[in-house]
Amino acid sequence: MFSIMCGYESGDVRSPTILGFICVLFNMYDVFFVNVVMDRSWITASRISDEYENGVEDFLQFAKRNGIGLNNKYYCPCVNCVNVIRQDIELIREHVLCDGFLKSYTIWTWHGEFLEQSIF
């Protein structure tokens, strides 16, 4: 889809341009980010369950991979910090395991997840 929008057709050997570079980035975004669907059922599981602990670890990996950390600190999605206070990953882990993860935070926009928008 992006190749059509960017004016490239198969076999096109034009020299790279900034527009071409941006289109490559969009293609990478489409492959690596939009199609990632993570299970979030762990958010409502018991905090002492393996399911919850594994979900927390998956979330932390997602945040480190996709989120924008400021001095290696990310917004903490625990019920006390409510994505307002930045913490390091170890403290986020502790908060989320001990205090709980915001049950309403199912689209992780503060941690690098993008909303899909329909274009009409």
C-alpha positions in Angstrom: 0.0 0.0 0.0 2.7 2.5 0.9 4.7 1.7 -2.2 1.7 2.9 -4.3 1.4 6.1 -2.2 5.1 6.7 -2.5 5.1 6.4 -6.3 7.2 3.3 -6.6 6.3 0.3 -8.7 8.0 -3.1 -8.7 11.3 -2.8 -10.5 11.7 0.9 -10.0 15.3 1.8 -9.6 15.1 5.5 -8.8 17.7 7.0 -6.6 16.7 7.2 -2.9 15.0 10.4 -1.8 13.8 11.7 1.6 10.3 10.7 0.5 11.5 7.2 -0.3 13.2 7.0 3.1 10.0 8.0 4.9 8.1 5.4 2.9 10.6 2.7 4.0 10.0 3.8 7.6 6.3 3.5 7.2 6.6 0.1 5.7 8.8 -0.9 8.7 6.2 0.5 11.0 3.5 -1.5 9.3 5.4 -4.7 9.6 6.8 -4.3 13.2 4.3 -2.3 15.1 0.7 -2.3 13.7 0.6 -6.1 13.3 1.7 -6.8 16.9 -1.2 -7.9 19.0 -0.4 -8.7 22.6 -2.6 -10.6 25.0 -3.8 -8.3 27.8 -6.0 -10.7 29.7 -3.3 -10.9 32.3 -4.2 -7.3 33.4 -7.3 -8.7 35.2 -5.6 -11.9 36.5 -4.6 -12.3 40.1 -1.3 -10.5 40.9 0.1 -13.6 42.5 -0.5 -15.8 39.3 2.2 -16.8 36.8 -0.1 -15.4 34.1 0.1 -11.9 35.7 3.8 -12.0 36.3 4.5 -13.2 32.7 2.2 -10.5 31.4 4.1 -7.8 33.4 7.4 -9.0 31.9 5.9 -8.9 28.4 4.6 -5.4 29.0 8.0 -4.2 30.3 9.8 -5.7 27.2 7.2 -4.0 25.0 7.8 -0.7 26.8 11.6 -0.9 26.5 11.4 -1.8 22.8 8.7 0.7 21.8 8.4 3.4 24.4 10.2 6.6 24.6 12.2 6.6 27.8 13.6 9.8 29.3 16.9 8.9 31.1 15.7 5.3 31.0 12.5 6.2 32.8 9.0 5.4 31.5 5.6 6.3 32.6 4.5 3.9 35.3 1.1 2.2 34.7 0.5 1.2 38.3 -2.7 2.2 40.1 -0.8 4.8 42.1 1.4 6.5 39.4 -1.4 6.2 36.7 1.0 7.0 33.8 1.8 10.4 35.2 5.1 9.6 37.0 8.2 8.3 35.2 10.1 5.4 36.9 12.9 3.1 35.9 11.9 -0.4 34.7 12.8 -2.1 37.9 10.5 0.2 40.0 7.7 -0.1 37.4 8.0 -3.9 37.8 7.8 -3.6 41.6 4.8 -1.1 41.4 2.8 -3.2 38.9 3.5 -6.5 40.7 2.7 -5.1 44.2 0.1 -2.4 43.6 -1.5 -3.5 40.3 -1.7 -2.5 36.7 -4.3 0.1 35.6 -7.1 -2.2 34.4 -8.4 0.5 32.0 -4.9 0.9 30.3 -5.4 -1.6 27.4 -4.0 0.5 24.6 -0.4 1.3 25.6 -0.1 4.7 24.0 2.3 6.0 26.7 4.6 3.0 25.9 4.8 3.1 22.1 1.6 1.6 20.9 -0.3 3.4 18.2 -4.0 3.6 17.6 -5.0 2.3 14.2 -7.0 4.9 12.3 -9.3 4.2 9.4 -8.8 6.4 6.3 -12.0 7.0 4.4 
